[in-house]
Amino acid sequence: MKPLDQLLATAKATPRHVVLSEGEDPRIVEAAVQASRDGIARLTLIGDAAKVYDALKAAGDDSGMIMVEDPTTSSISSQLADAYHAHRKSKGVDAQAAESAVRSPLVFAAMMVREGFADGTVGGATNTTSETVRTALQTIGRAPGVRLVSSFFLMMLCEPHHKKKGVFVFADCGLVVEPYAQELAEIAVMSAISFSALTGRVSKVAMLSFSSAGSAIHECVSKVAEATKLAKTAAPHLIIDGELQFDAAFVEAVSNSKAPDSVLHGEANVFVFPNLDAANIGYKIAQRIGGAEAIGPILQGLAKPANDLSRGCKVSDIYHMIAVTSVQASLGEKQLLNESSSCAAL
C-alpha cells in the first residue's frame, strides 16, 4: 500500500471530528465534502451560515452530514466565550473581549477543540501561519512537559522516477527560525514520535548539516552535534545520528563512504534541518523539482491537534491535512504521553 493510501485508510478506520475554521472558502468546502463522503473525518465548517450552506450546495453536498457553526448565532458561543474568558483572564482578557474573540472563526474553532466539541482543527487557507499558530498556542496550548511547538512535513516519494520510495519527515519547515541545540533536539525527538505515530514505522533520524561525522569544523556544525547528543540522552531508544549531510543520510553508498560508522546506513526517514532557511528551501526543492507530495506544515507539541495550511493550498492539500488531523486525534493521549515524557528529559 502506498504511504498516502495507508494514511487515508488509518483515518477511515477511526474518523474523528475535525473543525475547519475557514468554512466560507470554496476550497475548504470542496475538501470537506470529499472527506465526508470518503469517511476520513466528521466535519464542521465555521463561518456565516448562509454563505457556508450556499457553498455546500454549490459543491453538490446535500447529505446533511457536514455541520455548520456560525460564531455570531451559535448556541455554544456563550459557553465558548465564558471558557475563553476563564482561560485568558490572567492575560488581561475581560468578558467583553472574550465575547469578541470567539466571533473570530479561528478562535471559535480552537475553542471547540479545547472544550471537547471537536477533536482537532485545520486553518490557514485564508489566514496567515502566524495568525493560525498564535491562536492554537493561546487557545489550545502546549502539551504537558513540552516547551516548544514545532512543525514538519510528510514527504511522499511515490512517483516512478523516485529511486527510493516511501514516506519521510522533514522538520522544522514552518515555525522555529533558528533553533538552538536544545530546541533542535526537541524537534528531533518529537518528529521521530510523530513519524512513528502516523506511519507505524520505526523512526530513523538524521540531524542534517553541511558536515558529515566531523568533516568540517564550525559553530553551526557543533550545534547539530550537540543537539544529537541531547536527543540521544533524552530518548536513548531512538535511532539517530548526526551531524550528517543529506546524501550521507539518504544514500547507502554515500553513507558507507562519508559516515561508515553511522547507525543509519543511508536509511534515514526523519530529516531534521539545522534551521528554518534550510528546511523550508529543502522541502520546496523536493516538492517542486523532485515531485514529492508534501503534506504540511503539521504542528506537533500542542495539547490537541491543530494544523496549518498554506494560503496557496489546493483542495487535495486540505483533504490530506484533514486526514492527518483525524489520525492525530485518534492517537490522542498515547502520543501526548510519549511527547511529554521524552521532551521533559531535555
KACORWO-V272010 format. One record per pair of residues at least 4 apart in sequence whose ideal C-beta (glycine too) atoms are under 8 Angstrom apart, sorted by the first residue. I is the first residue (numbers start at 1). GAP is how many residues later the second one is. Records with the same first field share a line. If there is no record, write none. Layout:
I->GAP ; GAP
This chain:
1->4 ; 5 ; 8
2->4 ; 154 ; 156
3->4 ; 151 ; 153 ; 155 ; 163 ; 164 ; 196
4->4 ; 152 ; 154 ; 163 ; 289 ; 316
5->4
6->4 ; 193 ; 194
7->4 ; 147 ; 160 ; 191 ; 192 ; 313 ; 316 ; 317 ; 320
8->4 ; 30 ; 32 ; 315
9->4
10->4 ; 188 ; 317 ; 320
11->4 ; 29 ; 30 ; 311 ; 312 ; 313 ; 315 ; 316 ; 319
12->26 ; 27 ; 28
14->312 ; 313 ; 316
15->24 ; 25 ; 26 ; 27 ; 311
16->25 ; 26 ; 103 ; 104 ; 309 ; 310 ; 313 ; 314
17->24 ; 25 ; 26 ; 27 ; 100 ; 101 ; 102 ; 103 ; 312
18->17 ; 23 ; 24 ; 25 ; 26 ; 100 ; 101 ; 102 ; 103 ; 104 ; 304 ; 307 ; 308 ; 311
19->24 ; 25 ; 26 ; 27 ; 50 ; 90 ; 93 ; 94 ; 98 ; 99 ; 101 ; 102 ; 103
20->8 ; 12 ; 23 ; 24 ; 25 ; 26 ; 89 ; 101 ; 102 ; 103 ; 298 ; 302
21->25 ; 84 ; 85 ; 87 ; 88 ; 89 ; 100 ; 101 ; 102 ; 106
22->6 ; 24 ; 25 ; 83 ; 101 ; 102 ; 103 ; 104 ; 105
23->5 ; 6 ; 9 ; 21 ; 22 ; 23 ; 24 ; 29 ; 32 ; 45 ; 82
24->4 ; 5 ; 23 ; 24 ; 27 ; 28 ; 31
25->4 ; 100 ; 101
26->4 ; 29 ; 32 ; 33
27->4 ; 98 ; 286 ; 287 ; 288 ; 291
28->4 ; 17 ; 97 ; 290
29->4 ; 16 ; 23 ; 26 ; 27 ; 29 ; 30 ; 32
30->4 ; 29 ; 285
31->4 ; 284 ; 285 ; 287 ; 288 ; 291
32->4 ; 11 ; 13 ; 34 ; 286 ; 290
33->4 ; 23 ; 26 ; 27 ; 28 ; 33
34->4 ; 281 ; 285
35->5 ; 6 ; 8 ; 284 ; 287 ; 288
36->5 ; 6 ; 7 ; 25 ; 27 ; 29 ; 30
37->26
40->279 ; 282 ; 283 ; 286
41->281 ; 282 ; 284 ; 285
42->23 ; 25
43->22 ; 23 ; 24 ; 279
44->22 ; 23 ; 24 ; 25 ; 68 ; 74
45->7 ; 11 ; 21 ; 22 ; 23 ; 24
46->22 ; 23 ; 24 ; 25 ; 59 ; 62 ; 63
47->4 ; 5 ; 21 ; 23 ; 58
48->4 ; 22 ; 24
49->4 ; 19 ; 21 ; 24
50->4
51->4
52->4 ; 16 ; 18
53->4 ; 15
54->4
55->4
56->5 ; 6 ; 10 ; 12
57->4 ; 5
61->4 ; 5
69->5 ; 7 ; 39 ; 43
70->4
71->6 ; 31 ; 32 ; 33 ; 34 ; 37
72->5 ; 31
73->4
74->34
76->4 ; 36 ; 41
77->4 ; 22 ; 25 ; 26 ; 31
78->4
79->4 ; 36
80->4 ; 22 ; 28 ; 31 ; 32 ; 35
81->4 ; 14 ; 17 ; 18 ; 20 ; 21
82->4 ; 13 ; 16
83->4 ; 28 ; 31 ; 32
84->4 ; 9 ; 14 ; 17 ; 18 ; 23 ; 27 ; 55
85->4 ; 8 ; 9 ; 10 ; 12 ; 13
87->27 ; 52
88->4 ; 5 ; 10 ; 13 ; 50
89->4 ; 5 ; 9
93->4 ; 5 ; 8
94->4
95->4
96->4
97->4
98->4
99->4
101->6
102->5 ; 6 ; 9
103->4 ; 5
104->4 ; 31
105->4 ; 18
106->4 ; 17 ; 21 ; 25 ; 26 ; 29
107->4 ; 28 ; 32
108->4
109->4 ; 9 ; 12 ; 14
110->4 ; 11 ; 25 ; 26 ; 29 ; 30 ; 196
111->4 ; 28
112->5 ; 6 ; 9
113->4 ; 5 ; 6 ; 7 ; 8 ; 26 ; 27 ; 191 ; 192 ; 193
114->25 ; 26 ; 27 ; 190
119->185 ; 186 ; 207 ; 210
120->184 ; 185 ; 186 ; 187 ; 205 ; 206 ; 208 ; 209
121->15 ; 184 ; 185 ; 186 ; 204
122->184 ; 185 ; 186 ; 187 ; 196 ; 199 ; 200 ; 203
123->4 ; 9 ; 12 ; 183 ; 184 ; 185 ; 186
124->4 ; 5 ; 8 ; 183 ; 184 ; 185 ; 186 ; 187 ; 189
125->184 ; 185 ; 186 ; 188 ; 193
126->185
127->4 ; 5 ; 184
128->4 ; 183
129->4 ; 45 ; 46 ; 168 ; 179
130->4
131->4
132->4 ; 174 ; 176 ; 177
133->4 ; 16 ; 42 ; 166 ; 175
134->4
135->4 ; 171
136->4 ; 13 ; 163 ; 166 ; 170
137->4 ; 5 ; 12 ; 165
140->162 ; 163 ; 164 ; 166
141->161 ; 162
142->4 ; 5 ; 7 ; 159 ; 160 ; 161
143->158 ; 159 ; 160 ; 193 ; 196 ; 197
144->159 ; 192 ; 196
145->194 ; 195 ; 196 ; 198 ; 199
146->40 ; 44 ; 155 ; 193 ; 194 ; 197
147->39 ; 196 ; 199
148->28 ; 31 ; 35 ; 38 ; 39 ; 153 ; 195
149->26 ; 150 ; 151 ; 152 ; 153
150->21 ; 22 ; 25 ; 26 ; 33 ; 36 ; 37 ; 40 ; 41 ; 149 ; 150 ; 151
151->20 ; 21 ; 22 ; 23 ; 24 ; 25 ; 145 ; 146 ; 147 ; 148 ; 149 ; 157
152->17 ; 18 ; 19 ; 20 ; 21 ; 39 ; 42 ; 144 ; 145 ; 146 ; 148
153->16 ; 17 ; 18 ; 20 ; 21 ; 130 ; 141 ; 142 ; 143 ; 144 ; 145
154->13 ; 14 ; 15 ; 44 ; 140 ; 141 ; 142 ; 144 ; 170
155->12 ; 13 ; 14 ; 15 ; 128 ; 131 ; 132 ; 137 ; 138 ; 139 ; 140
156->10 ; 11 ; 136 ; 137 ; 138 ; 139
157->5 ; 7 ; 8 ; 9 ; 10 ; 11 ; 133 ; 135
158->4 ; 7 ; 135
159->132
161->130
162->128 ; 129 ; 130
164->86
166->103
167->32 ; 34 ; 102
168->100 ; 101 ; 102 ; 103
169->22 ; 25 ; 26 ; 34 ; 100 ; 101 ; 102
170->101 ; 103 ; 109 ; 112 ; 113 ; 116
171->16 ; 17 ; 20 ; 99 ; 100 ; 101 ; 102 ; 108
172->4 ; 7 ; 15 ; 19 ; 100 ; 101 ; 104 ; 107
173->100 ; 103 ; 106 ; 107 ; 109 ; 110 ; 123 ; 124
174->102 ; 106 ; 122 ; 123 ; 134
175->101 ; 122 ; 124
176->7 ; 11 ; 100
177->98 ; 99
178->97 ; 98
179->4 ; 5 ; 8 ; 48 ; 95 ; 96
180->4 ; 43
181->4 ; 42 ; 43 ; 45 ; 46 ; 49
182->4 ; 45 ; 48 ; 164
183->4
184->4 ; 23 ; 39 ; 40 ; 43 ; 88 ; 90
185->4 ; 42 ; 43 ; 45 ; 46 ; 49 ; 161
186->4 ; 157 ; 160
187->4 ; 85
188->4 ; 17 ; 19 ; 39 ; 40 ; 43 ; 50 ; 52 ; 82 ; 84
189->4 ; 42 ; 45 ; 46 ; 49 ; 150 ; 153 ; 154 ; 157
190->4 ; 110 ; 111 ; 149 ; 152 ; 153
191->4 ; 12 ; 14 ; 79 ; 81 ; 109
192->4 ; 11 ; 13 ; 43 ; 46 ; 48 ; 78
193->4 ; 10 ; 107 ; 142 ; 145 ; 146 ; 149
194->4 ; 104 ; 106 ; 141
195->4 ; 6 ; 8 ; 74 ; 75
196->4 ; 5 ; 6 ; 7
197->131 ; 134 ; 137 ; 138 ; 141
198->126 ; 129 ; 130
201->68
202->37
203->35 ; 36 ; 66 ; 67
204->35 ; 36 ; 60 ; 63 ; 64 ; 65 ; 66
205->26 ; 33 ; 34 ; 35 ; 36 ; 37 ; 63 ; 65 ; 66 ; 67
206->34 ; 35 ; 36 ; 38 ; 40 ; 43 ; 44 ; 58 ; 62 ; 64 ; 65 ; 66
207->17 ; 18 ; 20 ; 21 ; 24 ; 33 ; 34 ; 35 ; 36 ; 37 ; 65 ; 67
208->16 ; 34 ; 35 ; 36 ; 37 ; 38 ; 41 ; 63 ; 64 ; 65 ; 66 ; 70
209->7 ; 11 ; 12 ; 15 ; 33 ; 34 ; 35 ; 36 ; 65
210->6 ; 10 ; 11 ; 35
211->4 ; 5 ; 6 ; 7 ; 10 ; 13 ; 32 ; 34
212->31 ; 32 ; 33 ; 36 ; 46 ; 47
213->30 ; 31 ; 35 ; 45 ; 46 ; 48 ; 49
214->7 ; 29
215->43
216->5
217->4 ; 5
218->4
219->4
220->4 ; 54
221->4 ; 22
222->4
223->4 ; 51
224->4 ; 18 ; 19 ; 50
225->4 ; 17 ; 18
226->4
227->4 ; 15 ; 45
228->4 ; 12 ; 13 ; 14 ; 15
229->4
230->4 ; 116
231->4 ; 7 ; 9 ; 115
232->4 ; 6 ; 8
233->112
234->108 ; 109 ; 111 ; 112
235->5 ; 107 ; 110
239->24 ; 25
240->23
241->8 ; 18 ; 21 ; 22 ; 23 ; 27
242->30
244->4 ; 5 ; 14 ; 15 ; 18 ; 20 ; 24
245->4 ; 13
246->4 ; 25 ; 36
247->4 ; 7 ; 11
248->6 ; 7 ; 9 ; 10 ; 11 ; 14 ; 18
249->6 ; 13 ; 15 ; 17 ; 19 ; 22
250->4 ; 16 ; 18 ; 21
251->4 ; 15
252->4 ; 13 ; 14 ; 15
253->4 ; 13
254->4 ; 12
255->4 ; 5 ; 7 ; 9 ; 10 ; 11
256->4 ; 9 ; 10
259->5
262->4
264->4
271->11
273->5 ; 6 ; 9
274->4
275->4
276->4
277->4
278->4
279->4
280->4
281->4
282->4
283->4 ; 11 ; 13
284->4 ; 10
285->4 ; 5
286->4 ; 6 ; 8
287->4 ; 5 ; 6 ; 7
295->22 ; 25 ; 26 ; 29
296->25
297->10 ; 11
298->9 ; 23 ; 26 ; 30
299->6 ; 7 ; 8 ; 9
300->39
301->38 ; 42
302->4
303->33
304->25
305->20 ; 23 ; 24
306->19
307->14 ; 17 ; 18 ; 21
309->4 ; 8 ; 9 ; 12
310->7
313->4 ; 5
314->4
315->4
316->4
317->4
318->4
319->4
320->4
321->4
322->4
323->4
324->4
325->4
326->4
327->4
328->7
331->4
332->4
333->4
334->4
335->4
336->4
337->4
338->4
339->4
340->4
341->4
342->4
